[in-house]
Amino acid sequence: MKKFHKNLDFMSLFTAVIFIVTLLFWRTFLNIATTNILLNGIIIGTTLFGIIICFANMFKLLPEYKWLHAYFDGRADYGYSPALLKPIAFALQNRHYKITTSNLTELLDLVAIRMDEKRENIRYITNTLIFLGLLGTFWGLILTVSGFAEILFNLNFDDPNVLQTMQYGIATPLSGMATAFTSSLLGLAGSLTVGFLGMQLQLAQNTIFQDLTDFMSKYIVSAPDEHSAVIKLSENAPVSEDIYTKISAVYESLSDAGYEIKDLIRINGKTPAVVALGSKEQLFIGTVNLDDDVLENIYKRLELCFADTLEGIKIKTKILCVSGKNSELSGNIIHFANVDQFKKYISQHKNKVPKTKSEKEDFNAYAEYIGMAIEYLFKPQVD
């Protein structure tokens, strides 16, 4: 709590100094404020509003900070439901939610975004004060220039009272200069005040964020390996290191390209293959080191299965094989000389993820059917 209260103490001390200085020099401050009561009043009111917003946001952080430390000290019944840390609270209270390195980063990003949103209004007020100061500057300059122009236009040097006329006439441009300087002074002072308080608020938020990061690191569970399904498939029936490396690259490429990995299967009970689904009834079978006759047999079995069970729907099936030789890239069975060629091909044929509700429903129905068909034909070894 010391770090958090340190920022609050700085805010309180700084604000107290500002008000004490204002009270000590109240006559000077009053003269400055009344130079242009409308504009300067708006600047002073905006500054006071910004100070209130800073303290309000700071006091809203206090129960969040207490909840964080209460929860990780074993007192989960603190009696407060956090708003800023709500994603973290949900993850901790949901027993089925496993916190891994990747989703912890996502959770912390959500909290960081919420913290940043809380400071948006303060940033806006700070910029508004600068704008009001500049507005007063230009307003005063306009009054000054127009005042001098009016004096020169109406000046009559044959009049014996010309100096007295100039003396009375110069009051208007001097008033404009006073408006320019006082509004600039108040605008800059207000923006510095609110900016300093906003900085202390950000430091307090950073304290919460750092403590949260330290605490949450204790709850991270080991994330499943990206290719754990491939590892499990290989453990059931070991494959060579070359095949394992290639099928892992196939798996990764299809996954990164936005395809849904439906199943991992074995061709003829030996060679592993990846079943990937794309939108618009696209089906990829990615495998390695298989001959044309084997691949053609797989393709015919799939086509026969789909023809018998689907009417009016054409499943666009392609079998992609990293086999050390090249073939035309327009057919249904495509060979690749190496993994790099396979990756290049997939990167040029990325999946368009369904966006609308109807597209998602169609894709889910298609994916469910493909899953049953693959299970029937190949009996995948990995869940």
C-alpha positions in Angstrom: 0.0 0.0 0.0 3.0 2.3 0.5 3.6 2.9 -3.2 0.0 3.5 -3.9 -0.5 6.0 -1.0 2.7 7.7 -2.0 1.1 8.8 -5.3 -2.0 9.9 -3.5 0.1 11.9 -1.0 1.9 13.6 -3.8 -1.4 14.6 -5.4 -2.8 15.9 -2.2 0.4 17.8 -1.3 0.7 19.4 -4.8 -3.0 20.4 -4.8 -2.7 21.9 -1.3 0.4 23.9 -2.4 -1.5 25.3 -5.4 -4.5 26.4 -3.2 -2.2 27.9 -0.5 -0.3 29.9 -3.1 -3.6 31.0 -4.6 -4.9 32.2 -1.2 -1.6 34.0 -0.3 -1.6 35.9 -3.6 -5.4 36.1 -3.9 -5.4 39.8 -5.0 -3.0 39.1 -7.9 -4.9 36.0 -8.8 -8.2 37.9 -8.7 -6.8 40.6 -11.0 -5.6 38.0 -13.4 -8.9 36.1 -13.4 -11.0 39.3 -13.9 -9.0 40.5 -16.8 -11.3 38.5 -19.0 -13.8 37.0 -16.6 -15.5 34.9 -19.3 -12.5 33.1 -20.8 -10.4 33.0 -17.7 -13.5 31.7 -15.7 -13.8 28.9 -18.2 -10.1 28.0 -17.8 -10.3 28.1 -14.0 -13.5 26.0 -14.0 -12.0 23.5 -16.4 -8.9 23.2 -14.2 -11.0 22.6 -11.1 -13.0 20.0 -13.0 -9.8 18.2 -14.1 -8.5 18.2 -10.5 -11.8 16.6 -9.3 -11.7 14.0 -12.0 -8.1 13.1 -11.1 -8.9 12.6 -7.5 -12.1 10.7 -8.3 -10.2 8.2 -10.5 -7.6 7.9 -7.9 -10.1 7.0 -5.2 -11.7 4.5 -7.5 -8.4 2.7 -7.8 -8.1 2.3 -4.0 -10.7 -0.5 -3.6 -9.2 -2.2 -6.7 -5.8 -2.2 -5.1 -7.2 -3.5 -1.8 -9.1 -6.2 -3.6 -6.0 -7.3 -5.5 -3.9 -7.7 -2.3 -6.8 -9.2 -0.3 -7.3 -11.9 -2.9 -3.7 -12.9 -3.2 -3.4 -12.8 0.6 -6.0 -15.5 0.8 -8.9 -13.2 1.7 -11.1 -13.7 -1.4 -14.2 -12.5 0.5 -13.1 -8.9 0.5 -16.6 -7.8 -0.3 -15.8 -5.8 -3.4 -16.3 -6.8 -7.0 -13.6 -5.1 -9.1 -14.4 -3.1 -12.2 -11.0 -2.3 -13.6 -9.6 -5.8 -12.8 -12.8 -7.6 -13.8 -11.1 -9.8 -16.5 -8.6 -11.0 -13.9 -11.3 -11.6 -11.3 -13.3 -13.7 -13.8 -10.2 -15.8 -14.7 -9.3 -16.4 -11.1 -12.9 -17.3 -10.0 -13.6 -19.5 -13.0 -12.1 -22.9 -12.1 -12.3 -24.1 -15.7 -10.2 -21.3 -17.0 -6.5 -22.2 -17.1 -4.1 -19.3 -17.1 -1.3 -19.8 -19.5 1.5 -17.4 -20.6 -0.5 -16.5 -23.8 -3.9 -15.8 -22.2 -2.3 -14.1 -19.3 -0.8 -11.6 -21.8 -4.3 -11.1 -23.2 -5.8 -10.5 -19.7 -3.1 -8.0 -18.8 -3.7 -6.2 -22.2 -7.4 -5.9 -21.3 -6.5 -4.4 -17.9 -4.0 -2.0 -19.6 -6.6 -0.9 -22.1 -9.1 -0.2 -19.3 -6.5 1.8 -17.4 -5.7 3.8 -20.5 -9.4 4.5 -21.0 -9.6 5.9 -17.5 -7.0 8.5 -18.3 -8.5 9.6 -21.6 -10.7 12.2 -20.0 -7.7 13.6 -18.1 -5.7 13.8 -21.3 -8.6 15.6 -23.0 -8.9 18.1 -20.2 -5.2 18.8 -20.3 -5.3 19.4 -24.1 -8.5 21.6 -23.7 -6.7 23.8 -21.2 -3.8 24.3 -23.6 -6.3 25.1 -26.4 -8.2 27.6 -24.2 -4.9 29.3 -23.4 -4.0 29.6 -27.1 -7.5 30.8 -27.8 -7.1 33.6 -25.3 -3.7 34.5 -26.7 -5.1 34.9 -30.2 -8.2 36.6 -28.9 -6.1 39.1 -27.0 -3.8 39.7 -30.0 -6.9 40.4 -32.2 -8.1 43.0 -29.7 -4.6 44.5 -29.5 -4.1 44.8 -33.2 -7.7 46.1 -33.8 -7.3 48.6 -30.9 -4.0 50.0 -32.3 -5.6 50.2 -35.8 -8.5 52.1 -34.5 -6.3 54.6 -32.7 -4.2 55.3 -35.7 -7.2 55.6 -38.0 -9.0 58.1 -35.7 -5.8 60.0 -34.7 -5.8 63.7 -35.7 -2.4 65.4 -35.1 -3.9 68.9 -35.6 -6.0 68.3 -32.5 -4.3 69.9 -29.5 -5.6 67.1 -27.3 -4.0 64.4 -29.4 -1.9 62.9 -26.6 -5.0 62.7 -24.3 -6.9 61.0 -27.1 -4.0 58.5 -27.5 -4.0 57.9 -23.8 -7.6 57.0 -23.7 -7.5 55.0 -26.9 -4.6 52.8 -25.8 -6.7 51.2 -23.1 -8.3 48.8 -25.6 -5.1 47.3 -27.0 -3.6 47.1 -23.5 -6.8 45.2 -22.4 -6.3 42.8 -25.4 -2.7 42.2 -24.3 -3.8 41.5 -20.8 -6.3 39.0 -22.1 -3.6 37.3 -24.2 -1.1 37.0 -21.4 -3.5 36.1 -18.5 -5.3 33.4 -20.5 -2.0 31.9 -21.7 -0.7 31.9 -18.1 -3.9 30.3 -16.6 -4.1 27.8 -19.5 -0.5 26.6 -19.1 -0.8 26.6 -15.3 -4.0 24.6 -15.4 -2.6 22.0 -17.9 0.5 21.6 -15.8 -1.6 21.1 -12.7 -4.0 18.5 -14.3 -1.1 16.9 -16.1 0.9 16.4 -12.9 -2.1 14.8 -11.2 -2.8 12.7 -14.2 0.8 11.5 -14.1 0.4 10.5 -10.4 -2.7 8.6 -11.4 -0.8 6.7 -14.1 2.0 5.9 -11.6 -0.6 4.5 -9.2 -2.1 2.4 -12.1 1.3 1.2 -12.9 1.8 0.1 -9.3 -1.4 -2.0 -9.5 -0.3 -3.4 -12.9 3.1 -4.4 -11.7 1.7 -6.1 -8.5 -0.9 -7.8 -10.7 1.8 -9.1 -13.0 3.9 -10.4 -10.1 0.9 -12.1 -8.5 -0.5 -13.6 -11.7 2.8 -15.2 -12.6 2.3 -17.6 -9.7 -1.0 -18.8 -11.3 0.4 -19.7 -14.7 0.0 -23.3 -15.7 2.2 -24.9 -18.3 0.6 -24.1 -21.7 0.1 -27.1 -24.0 2.8 -27.3 -26.7 1.7 -25.8 -30.0 2.2 -29.2 -31.6 1.1 -31.3 -28.7 -1.3 -33.2 -30.9 1.5 -34.0 -33.3 3.7 -35.2 -30.4 0.9 -37.4 -29.1 0.3 -38.8 -32.6 4.0 -39.6 -32.9 4.2 -41.2 -29.5 1.4 -43.6 -30.5 3.5 -44.8 -33.4 7.0 -43.3 -33.6 8.0 -41.6 -36.8 11.4 -40.4 -38.0 12.7 -37.0 -37.0 12.5 -35.8 -40.6 8.8 -36.7 -40.9 8.1 -35.2 -37.4 9.7 -31.9 -38.4 7.9 -31.7 -41.7 4.4 -32.6 -40.3 4.9 -30.0 -37.5 5.7 -27.4 -40.1 2.5 -28.4 -42.1 0.5 -28.2 -38.9 1.9 -24.8 -38.0 1.4 -23.3 -41.5 -2.2 -24.3 -41.8 -3.0 -23.1 -38.3 -1.3 -19.7 -38.9 -3.2 -19.3 -42.2 -6.5 -19.4 -40.3 -7.6 -22.9 -41.1 -9.3 -24.9 -38.4 -7.3 -28.1 -37.6 -10.0 -30.7 -37.3 -8.1 -33.9 -36.9 -4.7 -35.5 -37.0 -4.8 -38.8 -38.7 -2.5 -41.6 -40.0 -2.4 -42.6 -43.6 -2.3 -46.4 -43.9 -1.8 -46.5 -40.1 1.7 -45.0 -40.5 2.3 -41.6 -42.1 0.7 -38.7 -40.1 -1.5 -36.2 -41.8 -3.2 -32.9 -40.8 -6.9 -32.3 -41.6 -7.6 -28.6 -42.0 -10.9 -26.9 -42.8 -11.5 -23.6 -44.4 -14.5 -21.5 -45.3 -16.6 -22.2 -48.4 -16.3 -26.0 -48.0 -12.5 -26.0 -48.4 -10.7 -29.2 -47.1 -7.0 -29.6 -46.9 -5.2 -32.9 -46.1 -1.5 -32.0 -45.4 1.0 -34.9 -45.3 4.5 -35.8 -46.1 6.5 -38.4 -48.1 3.6 -40.3 -49.8 3.5 -41.6 -53.4 0.9 -40.5 -56.0 -1.0 -43.8 -55.9 -1.6 -43.5 -52.1 -2.6 -39.9 -52.4 -5.0 -40.6 -55.3 -6.6 -43.4 -53.2 -7.1 -41.0 -50.4 -8.7 -38.4 -52.7 -11.0 -41.0 -54.3 -12.2 -42.3 -50.9 -13.0 -38.7 -49.9 -14.8 -37.9 -53.1 -16.8 -41.1 -53.0 -17.8 -40.5 -49.4 -18.9 -36.9 -50.1 -20.7 -37.9 -53.3 -22.7 -40.5 -51.4 -23.7 -38.3 -48.4 -23.9 -34.8 -49.9 -26.2 -33.6 -52.6 -25.7 -30.2 -54.2 -22.6 -29.4 -52.1 -19.1 -29.7 -53.5 -16.4 -30.2 -50.9 -13.3 -28.6 -52.5 -10.7 -31.1 -51.4 -6.9 -30.7 -51.9 -4.2 -33.0 -50.7 -0.9 -31.3 -50.1 2.2 -33.4 -49.7 5.7 -32.4 -48.9 7.4 -35.2 -50.8 10.6 -33.7 -52.3 9.2 -33.2 -55.8 7.3 -30.4 -57.5 4.0 -30.6 -59.3 1.4 -28.2 -60.8 -0.2 -26.0 -58.1 -3.7 -26.1 -59.7 -4.6 -29.7 -59.3 -6.3 -31.5 -56.4 -3.1 -33.4 -55.4 -0.1 -31.1 -55.1 3.5 -32.1 -54.3 6.0 -29.7 -52.8 9.8 -30.0 -53.0 10.3 -28.7 -49.4 8.6 -27.2 -46.5 9.4 -23.6 -47.6 7.4 -24.1 -50.8 4.5 -25.5 -48.8 4.5 -22.5 -46.5 4.7 -20.1 -49.5 1.7 -21.8 -51.1 -0.4 -21.7 -47.9 0.5 -18.1 -47.2 -1.0 -17.3 -50.7 -4.1 -19.2 -49.9 -5.1 -18.0 -46.4 -8.5 -18.9 -45.1 -11.2 -16.2 -44.9 -12.6 -16.6 -41.5 -16.4 -16.5 -41.3 -17.7 -13.2 -40.0 -21.5 -13.1 -40.1 -23.7 -15.3 -38.0 -25.0 -17.3 -41.0 -21.5 -17.9 -42.3 -20.4 -19.2 -38.9 -23.4 -21.5 -38.7 -22.8 -22.9 -42.2 -19.1 -23.4 -41.3 -19.9 -25.2 -38.1 -22.3 -27.5 -39.8 -19.8 -28.2 -42.5 -17.0 -28.8 -40.0 -19.2 -31.2 -37.9 -19.9 -33.2 -41.0 -16.3 -33.3 -42.2 -15.3 -34.4 -38.7 -17.7 -37.4 -38.8 -16.5 -38.3 -42.3 -12.9 -38.2 -41.4 -13.5 -40.2 -38.3 -15.4 -42.8 -40.4 -12.7 -43.0 -43.1 -9.5 -42.7 -41.1 -10.3 -43.1 -37.4 -8.0 -40.4 -36.1 -5.7 -41.2 -33.3 -5.8 -37.8 -31.6 -8.8 -36.2 -29.9 
